[in-house]
Amino acid sequence: MSRRSLAILSSISGIAGPILLGLSFVINYQPPPNDATAAQLSAFGREHLTSILWGAWLQAVSPVLIVLFALAIVHLAGATTRLAGWMTLFGAGVLMTVSLLEVTFYIGALEPPSQLGPDSLGLIQAVQHLYFIVASPALFLPLGVVILGSTVLPRVFGYLALVLGVGFAALGAGFLQFLALPALVTDAAFVSAFWWWAAAVALIVRTLTGRQEEFVAGAA
């Protein structure tokens, strides 16, 4: 595959990923309160089964598309043999693990009346901490370094990636003592979706307007 094709296809992936992730939260209903009984959770699951499962599917698939875009940036930047490139790969693996764990507990909460339902809600809240503590910083920080060391994307995206990585890490540490993260904190994760979408649009525009050679030369 040519670099031009890779840039275009990965940009489409980077645009689609955040959109699907946003849809996953739109179609999912607000879960019952933490003190809901297993029977209440079971009734909620039966009532909203289809939307919850499709939301879980979207939340599992969308990070794959985002990770594909992130790794394409590393490849286009010629950073596959550099430490920042390897750490981006590590961060992508951590992000996927955290995302799939959360999806697993979503589905687990739908199990018939048992203690598994309430336990799954607590595990979902625990996993959400991991996104801020390690998953997002582990991906954004090295990716920011990769972007700043190349001409694949405008440098502003590299600086913004570093700001996001530090910001999410600060939220993870600052709200560590909250067993359930406040909605204001969890909603902050949507900022990263805008970054992915904007970066993907920027890459596809640079490619289609003939600036592909510029960043390929910069990566050489």
C-alpha positions in Angstrom: 0.0 0.0 0.0 1.3 3.4 -0.9 1.8 6.1 1.7 -0.9 8.2 0.1 -3.4 5.3 0.3 -2.4 4.6 3.9 -2.8 8.2 4.9 -6.3 8.4 3.3 -7.6 5.1 4.6 -6.2 5.6 8.1 -7.7 9.1 8.2 -11.1 7.7 7.3 -10.6 5.3 10.2 -9.6 8.2 12.5 -12.8 10.1 11.5 -15.1 7.1 11.9 -13.7 6.0 15.3 -14.7 9.0 17.3 -18.1 9.2 15.6 -18.9 5.6 16.5 -17.7 6.1 20.0 -20.0 9.1 20.4 -22.9 7.1 19.1 -22.2 4.3 21.6 -22.9 6.8 24.4 -25.9 8.4 22.7 -27.8 5.1 22.3 -27.0 3.8 25.7 -29.4 4.7 28.6 -28.1 6.1 31.9 -27.6 3.0 34.1 -29.5 2.6 37.4 -28.0 4.0 40.6 -25.2 2.2 42.3 -27.5 1.0 45.1 -29.8 -0.8 42.6 -30.6 -4.4 43.4 -29.7 -7.3 41.2 -33.4 -7.6 40.3 -33.6 -4.0 39.3 -30.5 -4.3 37.2 -32.0 -7.4 35.5 -35.2 -5.5 34.7 -33.3 -2.6 33.3 -31.2 -4.9 31.2 -34.2 -6.7 29.7 -35.9 -3.4 28.9 -32.8 -1.8 27.2 -31.0 -5.0 26.0 -30.7 -4.1 22.4 -29.4 -0.6 22.9 -27.0 -1.6 25.6 -25.5 -4.4 23.4 -25.2 -2.2 20.3 -23.6 0.5 22.5 -21.2 -2.1 23.8 -20.4 -3.2 20.2 -19.7 0.3 19.1 -17.5 1.0 22.2 -15.5 -2.1 21.4 -15.1 -1.4 17.7 -14.4 2.4 17.8 -11.1 2.2 19.7 -9.8 -0.2 17.1 -10.3 2.4 14.4 -8.7 5.1 16.6 -5.7 2.9 17.3 -5.3 2.1 13.6 -5.1 5.8 12.9 -2.6 6.3 15.8 -0.3 3.5 14.5 -0.6 4.8 11.0 0.8 8.2 12.2 3.7 6.3 13.7 4.4 4.5 10.5 4.0 7.6 8.3 6.4 9.5 10.7 9.0 6.8 10.3 9.0 6.2 14.0 8.4 2.5 14.1 11.9 1.9 15.4 12.1 4.8 17.8 11.2 4.7 21.5 8.3 7.1 21.1 6.8 4.8 18.4 7.2 1.7 20.5 5.6 3.5 23.5 2.7 4.6 21.2 2.1 0.9 20.4 2.2 0.1 24.1 -0.3 2.9 24.8 -2.6 1.6 22.1 -2.6 -1.8 23.7 -3.4 -0.4 27.1 -6.2 1.7 25.7 -7.7 -1.3 23.9 -7.4 -3.4 27.1 -9.2 -0.8 29.2 -11.9 -0.3 26.6 -12.6 -4.0 26.2 -12.7 -4.6 29.9 -15.3 -1.9 30.3 -17.4 -3.4 27.5 -17.1 -6.8 29.1 -18.5 -5.5 32.4 -21.3 -3.8 30.5 -22.4 -7.1 29.1 -21.8 -8.8 32.5 -24.2 -6.4 34.1 -27.0 -7.8 31.9 -26.7 -11.3 33.4 -29.8 -12.7 35.1 -30.5 -11.8 38.7 -27.3 -12.5 40.6 -24.6 -10.5 42.4 -22.8 -10.3 39.0 -24.9 -7.3 38.0 -24.1 -5.0 40.9 -20.5 -6.1 40.9 -20.2 -5.3 37.2 -21.3 -1.7 37.8 -18.6 -1.3 40.4 -16.0 -2.8 38.0 -17.1 -0.4 35.3 -16.4 2.5 37.6 -13.1 1.1 38.5 -12.0 0.6 34.9 -13.0 4.2 34.1 -10.3 5.3 36.5 -7.8 3.4 34.4 -8.6 5.5 31.3 -7.4 8.6 33.0 -4.6 7.1 35.1 -2.8 5.3 32.4 -4.6 4.4 29.1 -5.1 7.9 27.7 -1.7 9.3 28.9 0.2 6.2 27.7 -1.1 6.8 24.2 -1.2 10.6 23.9 2.2 11.4 25.4 4.4 9.3 23.1 2.1 10.0 20.1 2.7 13.7 20.7 6.4 13.2 20.7 6.1 11.3 17.4 4.1 14.1 15.8 6.6 16.8 17.0 9.4 14.8 15.5 7.9 14.6 12.1 5.9 16.6 9.6 3.0 14.2 9.3 0.6 16.6 11.0 0.9 20.3 12.0 2.9 20.6 15.1 0.0 22.0 17.1 -1.5 18.5 17.2 1.7 17.3 18.8 1.5 19.9 21.5 -2.2 19.3 22.0 -1.6 15.6 22.4 1.0 16.3 25.2 -1.5 18.7 26.9 -4.2 16.0 26.7 -1.9 13.3 28.1 -0.8 15.4 31.0 -4.3 16.7 31.6 -5.8 13.2 31.7 -3.1 12.0 34.0 -3.7 14.9 36.3 -7.5 14.1 36.4 -6.6 10.4 37.1 -4.5 11.4 40.1 -6.7 14.2 41.3 -9.8 12.1 41.4 -8.2 8.9 42.6 -10.2 8.9 45.9 -13.5 9.1 44.1 -14.7 5.5 43.7 -17.1 6.7 41.0 -15.7 9.5 38.9 -17.9 12.6 38.6 -19.7 13.1 35.3 -17.7 16.2 34.7 -14.5 14.1 34.7 -15.8 11.2 32.5 -17.3 13.7 30.1 -13.8 15.2 29.7 -12.8 12.1 27.8 -14.9 13.4 24.8 -12.2 16.1 24.4 -9.9 13.3 23.1 -12.5 12.3 20.5 -12.4 15.8 19.1 -8.6 15.6 18.9 -8.7 12.3 16.9 -11.3 13.6 14.6 -9.5 16.9 13.9 -6.2 15.1 13.4 -7.7 12.7 11.0 -9.3 15.5 9.0 -6.0 17.4 9.0 -4.1 14.4 7.7 -6.6 13.7 4.9 -6.6 17.3 3.8 -2.8 17.5 3.8 -2.8 14.3 1.6 -5.5 15.4 -0.8 -4.1 18.8 -1.3 -0.7 17.5 -2.3 1.3 17.9 0.9 1.9 14.2 1.1 5.4 14.5 -0.3 6.3 17.1 2.3 5.6 14.8 5.3 7.0 11.7 3.6 10.3 13.6 3.0 10.2 14.7 6.6 9.9 11.1 7.8 12.7 9.8 5.7 
